[in-house]
Amino acid sequence: MDDLQVRDLRSRWLSAFLGSRDDDSCVPSPYRYADELLRRWQEPQRRYHTVAHLVAVLDRIDVLEEYADDPDLVRLAAWFHDAVYLPDRSTNEERSARLAERALPEAGLPARQTAEVARLVRLTVSHDPAPGDRNGEVLCDADLAILAAPPSAYAAYTAEVREEYHFVPSDAFRAGRSAILRQLLDLPHLFRTPYGRTEWEPTARYNLAAELEMLSTAEDPAS
């Protein structure tokens, strides 16, 4: 990550953080928290869940911000949503939410806003916001928008996910990944915002079906 990208991300963090507060009173240097989060997003075990994913989610929130009640809180949730990430653990989202609950009050964010950020982070376990949860809809759509990527970018995404789970045997990975894809395809809607349903849903469903077909073919030794 070059200096320009670091400066841009620190600026985006500061804007979201200040926009989420109730007043403009002095707080500890907020850049300290951005730098710690960026350090986490660059850990060596990551292949897909990297700074590039963080930037992509933030960019998509910018596209969807009109649908959120508190877009800056959604942006802070994006910063934290994979801040703790160990591919062999199932508690990453909970640990990421707890990190937000510790760091944000220390940084000077009020309790209500901190609780909303943590709630949104926990929501990325299921990506299933309740009807009317506008903040949740925006974060989940932004996080899942990679499913609607062009073919080459989608292929890169699936390869990076496989690299993160390199310790899982091929047969087990194909079975687990196929189950996830089927669950997604069975949903009445992958995306909850009007923009997501219009602009991302058709391509995402095509990509998911194509990947599932590829995995199914790989499972068949006669193919």
GUBAKE-119371 format. One record per residue: y, z, x of N, C-alpha, C, O in turn. Coordinates in steps of 0.1 Angstrom, whole numbers, m for minus. Layout:
Y|Z|X|Y|Z|X|Y|Z|X|Y|Z|X
...
This chain:
m12|0|9|0|0|0|12|0|9|14|9|17
21|m10|7|33|m11|16|44|m2|11|44|4|0
55|m1|19|66|8|17|73|4|4|77|13|m4
74|m9|1|81|m13|m11|74|m9|m23|80|m4|m33
61|m10|m23|53|m6|m35|54|9|m37|55|14|m48
53|17|m26|55|31|m27|68|35|m33|69|43|m42
79|28|m28|92|32|m34|93|28|m48|99|36|m56
87|17|m52|87|13|m66|80|23|m75|84|27|m85
68|27|m70|60|37|m78|67|50|m79|66|57|m89
73|55|m68|80|67|m68|92|67|m78|94|76|m85
98|55|m79|109|54|m88|104|54|m102|110|60|m111
93|47|m105|87|47|m118|83|61|m122|84|65|m134
77|69|m113|73|82|m116|86|90|m120|86|98|m130
96|89|m112|108|97|m114|114|94|m128|118|103|m135
115|81|m131|120|77|m144|112|83|m156|118|88|m165
99|82|m155|91|87|m166|92|103|m166|92|108|m177
92|109|m155|93|124|m155|106|128|m161|106|137|m169
117|123|m156|130|127|m161|132|123|m176|138|131|m184
126|112|m180|127|108|m194|119|117|m203|121|116|m215
110|124|m198|101|133|m206|106|147|m208|101|155|m215
117|150|m200|122|164|m201|133|166|m212|138|156|m217
135|178|m216|144|181|m227|159|182|m222|168|181|m230
160|184|m209|174|186|m203|174|180|m189|164|175|m184
186|181|m182|187|176|m169|189|187|m159|196|185|m149
183|199|m161|185|210|m152|177|206|m139|168|198|m139
181|213|m128|174|211|m116|160|215|m116|156|225|m122
151|207|m109|137|210|m108|133|208|m94|140|201|m86
121|213|m90|116|210|m76|115|195|m74|114|187|m84
115|191|m62|115|176|m59|103|169|m66|91|172|m62
106|161|m76|95|155|m83|87|145|m75|76|141|m78
93|140|m64|86|130|m56|74|136|m49|64|129|m46
74|149|m47|62|156|m41|50|154|m50|39|152|m44
52|154|m63|40|152|m72|36|137|m72|24|135|m73
45|128|m72|42|114|m71|34|111|m59|24|104|m59
38|117|m48|31|114|m35|17|120|m35|8|114|m30
15|132|m41|2|137|m42|m7|129|m51|m19|127|m47
m2|124|m62|m10|116|m71|m13|103|m64|m25|98|m65
m4|97|m57|m7|84|m50|m17|86|m39|m26|78|m37
m17|98|m32|m28|101|m23|m41|101|m29|m51|96|m24
m42|107|m41|m54|108|m48|m59|94|m52|m71|90|m51
m50|85|m57|m53|72|m62|m58|63|m50|m63|52|m52
m56|67|m38|m60|59|m26|m73|65|m19|m76|61|m8
m80|74|m26|m92|80|m20|m102|69|m17|m103|59|m24
m111|71|m7|m120|61|m2|m131|57|m12|m137|46|m11
m135|66|m21|m146|63|m30|m142|54|m41|m151|49|m49
m129|50|m42|m125|42|m53|m125|27|m49|m123|23|m38
m129|19|m59|m129|5|m58|m121|m2|m69|m113|m11|m66
m124|2|m81|m116|m2|m93|m105|7|m96|m93|3|m99
m108|20|m96|m98|30|m100|m89|34|m89|m88|45|m84
m81|24|m85|m72|25|m74|m57|24|m78|m55|24|m90
m48|24|m68|m34|22|m72|m32|10|m80|m23|9|m88
m39|m1|m77|m38|m14|m84|m41|m11|m99|m34|m17|m108
m50|m3|m102|m53|0|m117|m42|8|m122|m38|6|m134
m37|18|m115|m25|26|m120|m14|17|m123|m8|18|m134
m10|8|m114|1|m2|m116|m2|m10|m129|7|m12|m137
m14|m15|m130|m17|m24|m141|m15|m16|m155|m10|m21|m164
m20|m4|m155|m18|4|m167|m4|7|m170|1|6|m182
4|10|m160|18|13|m162|25|0|m167|34|0|m176
22|m11|m161|27|m24|m166|24|m27|m180|33|m32|m188
12|m24|m184|8|m26|m198|15|m17|m208|18|m20|m219
17|m4|m203|25|5|m211|39|0|m214|45|1|m224
45|m7|m203|58|m13|m205|58|m23|m216|67|m24|m224
47|m31|m217|46|m41|m227|45|m35|m241|50|m40|m250
38|m24|m242|34|m18|m254|44|m6|m258|41|0|m269
54|m3|m251|61|9|m253|68|10|m267|70|21|m272
70|m1|m273|76|0|m287|67|7|m297|72|11|m307
54|7|m294|44|13|m303|42|27|m301|35|34|m309
48|33|m290|45|47|m287|57|56|m292|68|51|m293
54|68|m296|64|77|m300|71|83|m287|83|85|m288
64|85|m277|69|91|m264|65|83|m252|56|87|m245
70|71|m250|65|62|m240|65|68|m226|56|65|m218
75|77|m223|75|83|m209|63|93|m208|58|94|m197
60|100|m218|48|109|m217|35|101|m216|26|105|m209
35|89|m222|23|80|m220|22|76|m206|12|75|m200
34|73|m200|34|69|m186|29|80|m177|22|78|m167
34|92|m179|29|104|m171|14|105|m173|7|108|m163
9|103|m185|m6|104|m187|m13|94|m179|m24|96|m174
m7|82|m178|m13|71|m170|m14|76|m155|m25|73|m149
m4|82|m150|m4|87|m136|m16|97|m134|m22|97|m124
m19|105|m144|m29|115|m143|m43|111|m148|m52|118|m145
m44|100|m155|m56|98|m163|m69|96|m154|m80|99|m158
m67|91|m142|m79|90|m133|m75|97|m119|m80|93|m109
m66|106|m120|m62|113|m107|m73|120|m100|m74|120|m88
m82|125|m108|m95|131|m103|m106|120|m106|m108|118|m118
m112|115|m96|m122|104|m98|m133|105|m88|m131|101|m76
m144|109|m92|m157|109|m84|m167|102|m93|m171|107|m103
m172|90|m89|m180|82|m97|m193|89|m102|m199|85|m112
m198|99|m94|m210|105|m98|m208|118|m107|m218|125|m109
m196|120|m112|m193|131|m120|m189|126|m134|m184|115|m136
m192|135|m144|m188|131|m158|m177|140|m163|m173|139|m175
m170|147|m154|m159|156|m158|m146|152|m152|m136|159|m152
m145|139|m148|m132|134|m142|m120|136|m151|m110|140|m147
m122|132|m164|m110|132|m173|m106|147|m176|m94|150|m176
m116|156|m177|m112|170|m180|m105|176|m167|m95|183|m169
m110|173|m156|m104|178|m143|m90|171|m141|m81|178|m136
m89|159|m145|m76|152|m144|m66|159|m154|m54|161|m150
m70|162|m166|m62|169|m175|m58|183|m170|m46|187|m172
m67|190|m165|m63|203|m159|m54|202|m148|m45|211|m146
m55|192|m140|m45|189|m129|m31|188|m135|m22|193|m130
m30|180|m145|m17|178|m152|m12|191|m157|0|194|m156
m21|199|m163|m17|212|m169|m12|222|m158|m4|231|m161
m16|220|m146|m12|228|m135|1|223|m128|11|230|m126
1|210|m126|12|204|m118|25|202|m126|36|205|m121
24|198|m139|36|194|m146|45|206|m149|57|205|m148
40|218|m153|49|229|m155|55|233|m142|67|237|m142
48|233|m131|53|236|m118|65|226|m114|75|230|m108
63|214|m118|74|204|m116|86|205|m125|96|200|m122
84|213|m136|95|215|m145|94|209|m158|104|208|m166
82|204|m162|81|198|m175|78|209|m185|69|217|m183
84|209|m197|82|219|m207|67|219|m212|60|209|m211
64|230|m219|50|232|m223|46|221|m233|34|216|m232
54|218|m243|50|208|m253|47|195|m247|36|188|m250
55|190|m238|53|177|m231|40|178|m222|33|168|m222
39|189|m215|27|190|m207|14|189|m215|5|183|m211
14|196|m226|2|196|m235|m1|182|m240|m12|178|m242
10|174|m243|7|161|m248|2|152|m237|m7|144|m240
7|153|m225|1|145|m214|m14|149|m212|m22|140|m211
m17|162|m212|m31|166|m210|m40|161|m221|m51|156|m219
m35|161|m234|m42|156|m245|m45|141|m243|m56|137|m246
m35|134|m239|m37|119|m237|m47|116|m226|m55|107|m228
m47|124|m216|m56|122|m205|m71|124|m210|m80|117|m207
m72|135|m218|m86|138|m223|m90|127|m233|m102|124|m234
m81|120|m239|m84|110|m249|m91|98|m242|m98|90|m249
m89|96|m229|m95|85|m222|m110|86|m220|m116|77|m214
m115|98|m224|m130|99|m224|m136|89|m234|m145|82|m231
m130|89|m246|m135|82|m257|m128|69|m260|m133|60|m266
m115|68|m256|m106|57|m260|m107|55|m275|m107|44|m280
m107|66|m283|m108|65|m297|m97|74|m303|m100|85|m309
m84|69|m303|m73|77|m309|m74|78|m324|m79|68|m330
m70|89|m330|m70|90|m344|m60|81|m350|m50|77|m344
m62|76|m363|m51|68|m369|m38|75|m369|m37|87|m372
m28|68|m365|m14|73|m364|m11|79|m351|1|84|m349
m20|80|m342|m18|86|m329|m12|75|m320|m19|68|m312
1|73|m321|7|61|m315|7|62|m300|5|52|m293
9|74|m294|9|76|m280|m5|73|m275|m7|66|m265
m15|78|m282|m29|76|m278|m33|61|m279|m40|56|m270
m28|54|m289|m31|40|m290|m26|32|m279|m33|23|m273
m14|35|m274|m8|28|m263|m15|31|m250|m18|21|m243
m18|43|m247|m25|46|m235|m39|40|m235|m43|34|m225
m46|41|m246|m60|35|m246|m60|20|m245|m68|14|m238
m51|14|m252|m49|m1|m251|m46|m5|m237|m51|m15|m231
m36|2|m231|m32|m1|m217|m44|0|m207|m45|m8|m198
m52|11|m209|m63|13|m200|m74|3|m202|m81|m1|m192
m76|m2|m214|m87|m11|m217|m83|m26|m216|m91|m35|m217
m70|m29|m213|m65|m42|m213|m72|m51|m202|m72|m63|m203
m78|m45|m192|m85|m52|m181|m96|m60|m188|m100|m71|m182
m101|m56|m199|m112|m63|m206|m108|m77|m211|m116|m86|m213
m95|m79|m212|m89|m92|m216|m84|m100|m204|m76|m109|m206
m88|m97|m192|m83|m104|m180|m89|m118|m180|m99|m121|m186
m82|m127|m173|m88|m140|m170|m101|m139|m163|m104|m129|m157
m110|m150|m164|m123|m149|m158|m124|m144|m144|m133|m135|m141
m116|m149|m135|m117|m144|m121|m114|m130|m120|m120|m123|m112
m103|m125|m127|m99|m111|m126|m110|m102|m132|m112|m91|m128
m116|m107|m143|m126|m99|m150|m138|m98|m141|m145|m87|m140
m142|m109|m134|m153|m108|m125|m150|m99|m113|m159|m91|m109
m138|m99|m108|m134|m89|m98|m136|m75|m103|m140|m66|m95
m131|m72|m115|m132|m59|m121|m147|m54|m122|m150|m43|m118
m155|m63|m127|m169|m59|m128|m176|m56|m114|m184|m47|m113
m172|m64|m105|m177|m62|m91|m172|m49|m85|m180|m42|m79
m160|m46|m88|m154|m33|m83|m161|m21|m89|m164|m11|m83
m163|m22|m102|m170|m11|m109|m184|m9|m104|m189|2|m101
m191|m21|m101|m205|m20|m95|m204|m13|m81|m213|m5|m78
m194|m16|m73|m192|m10|m60|m190|5|m61|m195|13|m53
m183|9|m71|m181|24|m73|m194|31|m77|m195|43|m73
m203|24|m83|m215|30|m87|m227|24|m78|m238|22|m83
m224|22|m65|m233|17|m56|m246|25|m55|m256|20|m51
m245|38|m58|m256|47|m56|m266|47|m68|m276|53|m67
m262|39|m78|m271|38|m90|m280|26|m88|m275|15|m85
m293|27|m89|m302|15|m88|m299|4|m98|m293|7|m108
m302|m8|m93|m297|m20|m101|m302|m19|m116|m294|m22|m125
m315|m16|m118|m320|m16|m131|m313|m6|m140|m310|m9|m152
m311|6|m134|m304|16|m142|m290|13|m145|m284|15|m155
m283|6|m135|m269|2|m137|m268|m8|m148|m260|m7|m157
m277|m18|m148|m277|m29|m158|m279|m23|m172|m272|m26|m181
m289|m13|m173|m292|m7|m186|m280|1|m191|m276|0|m203
m274|9|m182|m262|17|m186|m250|9|m189|m243|11|m199
m247|m1|m181|m236|m10|m184|m238|m18|m197|m229|m20|m205
m250|m23|m199|m253|m30|m211|m251|m22|m224|m245|m26|m234
m255|m9|m223|m253|0|m234|m238|2|m237|m234|2|m249
m230|3|m227|m215|5|m229|m209|m8|m235|m201|m7|m244
m213|m19|m230|m208|m32|m236|m212|m33|m250|m204|m38|m258
m224|m30|m254|m228|m31|m268|m220|m22|m277|m216|m25|m288
m218|m9|m272|m210|0|m279|m196|m5|m282|m190|m4|m293
m190|m11|m271|m177|m17|m273|m177|m28|m283|m168|m29|m291
m186|m37|m282|m187|m49|m291|m189|m45|m305|m186|m52|m314
m196|m33|m307|m198|m29|m321|m186|m22|m327|m186|m20|m340
m176|m19|m320|m164|m13|m326|m157|m24|m335|m157|m35|m331
m151|m19|m346|m144|m28|m354|m132|m34|m347|m128|m45|m350
m126|m26|m338|m114|m31|m330|m115|m24|m316|m117|m12|m315
m113|m32|m306|m112|m27|m292|m98|m21|m290|m97|m12|m283
m88|m27|m296|m75|m24|m294|m68|m19|m307|m72|m24|m318
m59|m10|m306|m53|m3|m318|m39|m8|m320|m35|m7|m332
m32|m12|m310|m18|m16|m313|m18|m31|m318|m27|m38|m315
m8|m35|m326|m7|m48|m331|m8|m59|m319|m14|m69|m320
0|m56|m309|0|m65|m297|m14|m66|m291|m19|m77|m289
m21|m55|m289|m34|m55|m283|m44|m63|m292|m52|m71|m286
m43|m61|m305|m53|m68|m313|m50|m83|m313|m60|m91|m314
m38|m87|m313|m34|m101|m313|m36|m108|m300|m42|m119|m299
m31|m102|m289|m31|m108|m276|m43|m106|m267|m46|m114|m259
m50|m95|m269|m61|m91|m260|m75|m91|m266|m85|m94|m259
m76|m88|m279|m89|m86|m285|m98|m99|m284|m109|m97|m280
m94|m111|m287|m103|m122|m287|m109|m124|m273|m121|m126|m271
m100|m124|m263|m104|m126|m249|m113|m115|m244|m123|m118|m237
m110|m103|m248|m118|m91|m244|m132|m93|m249|m142|m90|m242
m133|m96|m262|m147|m98|m268|m155|m109|m261|m167|m108|m260
m148|m120|m258|m155|m130|m251|m160|m125|m237|m171|m128|m234
m152|m118|m230|m156|m113|m217|m167|m104|m218|m177|m105|m210
m167|m95|m227|m177|m85|m229|m191|m92|m233|m201|m88|m227
m190|m101|m242|m202|m108|m246|m208|m116|m234|m220|m117|m232
m199|m122|m226|m204|m130|m215|m210|m121|m204|m221|m125|m198
m204|m110|m202|m210|m100|m192|m224|m95|m197|m233|m94|m189
m224|m92|m210|m237|m87|m215|m248|m97|m214|m259|m94|m211
m244|m110|m217|m254|m121|m215|m259|m122|m201|m271|m124|m198
m250|m121|m191|m253|m122|m177|m262|m110|m173|m272|m112|m166
m259|m98|m178|m268|m87|m175|m282|m88|m181|m292|m85|m175
m282|m94|m193|m295|m96|m200|m304|m106|m193|m316|m104|m191
m297|m116|m188|m305|m127|m180|m310|m121|m167|m321|m124|m163
m302|m112|m161|m306|m106|m148|m318|m97|m150|m326|m95|m141
m319|m91|m163|m330|m82|m166|m344|m90|m167|m354|m84|m166
m343|m103|m170|m354|m111|m174|m360|m117|m161|m354|m127|m156
m372|m112|m156|m377|m118|m144|m381|m132|m145|m383|m139|m135
m383|m137|m157|m388|m151|m159|m376|m161|m159|m378|m173|m159
m364|m156|m159|m352|m165|m160|m349|m170|m146|m339|m178|m145
